[in-house]
């Protein structure tokens, strides 16, 4: 998740390109603006930003060039931008809380961070140590979990997403970067919190955390791209026996509206997650508790924000149609064939007529009938028409 | 109803009556709807093309364009209903009315009158198509002599008259999808989606290439055939496109001696 720990940014250049594709023109400008503003503000702040950095890790990691080529030949950047880190959700956590295998400084190559590690923060509702374990559990139970019902590892383990498969995408880091630092509904409301919660930045952090969670954080277009990262890959589809659901989704008005900037039509998670549940709980359409289980589809479509007037009939609407698949979508296949055939017949016929007509103008008087050729190319008027 | 002279003179030239004002207005409403519907519809069909987004934004973007599309679609459906009422009115007033007056109203005569309306395809159209191909393939140098409504124009007429009942209700069902699924199964919407977009593509390609070639792009018409505005067709075009009607009209107006020959002028 390492929102600011940008150490893997350059591992894969293609990822950067797809990241750029996520950013619309607007967000690019917003990004530029945020960068400019932070540079501007930073020039006034003489005091360094105070991170929870007891061991002074940034002593080394503040250098922009801190990088190396790892054993797999990937370029790794270990630079940490403190300003950005301080705007991320991990700002109150010690480096060592997550990077637990580091015992001495300078340290050996660190292992990958386990997101389910318990950190020193207390989760306020239960006063337990905070960890991402609950969400990891939801993911594990979902169709994206890497073990089957009997606890056996599923085939093609490397295809199943870990936390970072999605959250390492540039669009997920750092959160405040994309939504603006001033998340929340009212800065004035914060004043009420601060009356009692005076210690440190607690009120501010807590308020921002809660209010930002109440907003839609990602554009639908970005959600589609995240899912497409795996589901659009033909080799991946083949390994798991899946259809190209991204392509078929992109044929729907749902996507087309999103494509042109609407946020009012359904993206992947709107239909594949039971209304009100965590976005990590995607289930197979064969599971009776799934949002896309046959008996639940109508209810999913009828969720308050979408087709709330729809009847049971809506359940038989097919969102993912493969127009080239005769077995799966025979009606759509043959209808498309009919219209393509009709179109070809009509247009080819008229194109031929127009072409011949234009050609005829070049030789207006020519005829294979030699009698006509010698005489004048005129016709006696008749009233019947025809010949 | 206004009576239009069969032949009008402007600047010493003859012009032949073809379309009344009511018909021309219907046509203007028709093409305004079709062009606007195309501009607000096809960017969605071809959303992955580079021109789609700028064009769609020009038409108002995702917040406005769909409403223009639905509005114009409603107007077009209204036009379909109006036009149906229009020809039914003319049919009953003039043809059935005459049968009643002459006390000749039988089922046979009723259908005979129905099938003799000028937009209905006849055996003569088949003969005209054969004559056209004979001419186009150089078996004769006599061009076909079309009557008042040629087979091409009948095709032009029935393209929207079959297209709108396919496109319109399908579009309406997709618009009122929630209410629709209270009565009908949702898979019908899948069918309507194909009907709507594919029939639209056929209509647009036919209109913008074939129809516009016939009335605007063809060398003697380019850049603009004006009959859709004036309702009258020039003598040269009459001879070229409706020679049978031309000679008939000239005779009826007592201008038999001034009939020009259908050569290549």
Interface residues (C-beta under 8 A of the other chain):
Chain A: X250 X253 X255 X256 X257 X259 X260 X261 X262 X307 X308 X309 X310 X311 X312 X313 X314 X315 X316 X317 X318 X321 X331 X332 X335 X336 X339 X340 X342 X343 X346 X347 X350 X351 X353 X354 X356 X357 X358 X359 X360 X361 X363 X364 X365 X366 X367 X368 X369 X372 X373 X376 X377 X378 X379 X380 X381 X382 X383 X384 X385 X386 X387
Chain B: X43 X44 X47 X48 X53 X56 X57 X61 X62 X63 X66 X124 X127 X128 X131 X132 X135 X136 X137 X138 X139 X140 X141 X142 X143 X144 X145 X146 X147 X174 X177 X178 X179 X180 X181 X182 X183 X184 X185 X186 X187 X189 X190 X191 X194 X195 X198 X199 X201 X202 X205 X206 X209 X210 X213 X218 X219 X243 X244 X245 X247 X248 X251 X259 X261 X262 X263 X264
